[in-house]
Amino acid sequence: MKKLIAIGLLGVALSGCASTGPIQIGRDTYTISETNEGGAFTSVYKLAGKLTKEAATYCHSIGKQPELVTSNANQPVGPMAGLGGATITFRCLDANDPRYGDPTMRRDNGVTTVN
């Protein structure tokens, strides 16, 4: 019985997490979210990286360049703390778009503060 429970918990920890896919929320602006179904057993920071890669793939598929706007990750603490997850917001811009790579487009001027 203990072996069966351990296998079940492992299956939950390793179960796939499905992202929302790119959802357009504004002109050239998209968001992707994914719930971390592994809970405290998997890293939401890796999940945020995976979403960033998915955003880049999407932008390249429509012939544009990706630009990350925001990245948020919520890591649960403890086995009963919930699922957690990650959300990113990004733009798909033409390489010659004046907004592409322009640090003045970011409200934080490219500086991130972690508390």
Steps between C-alpha positions, in 0.01 A plus 500: 500500500782740587662427165174582321470832686862588421444427130184713505683793660782469250248505217345820633844659541599413145167565334506734204399859535306644210548867419224727378701563186553855378192715558494842338426770758591810299674628190797266448467395868430149626489304823560134586420335833560154633405335827771305674315174560802350674446741792798544730682213325583694181647844432281779367815682388571222250137530399543874434804418285295246306230762439761749379625241252140434389452876447816522287388204290161662445646838400746340260215298345328825400826657379556731796745541789402427863535759774421405859288758682436329835562165663327386819549171683317381810679213678289327766666421831418161649301210361159650585572855380334474159624457147682821416585589146647758266374772267691704247400796286689559178493686173560372149662785307662550162878525531484854357220610737631795705353340812712186459783501751421856615556510880284812530197284414543327835363685800789368711766611246639147499563486876332232707484510879435183697377534857 
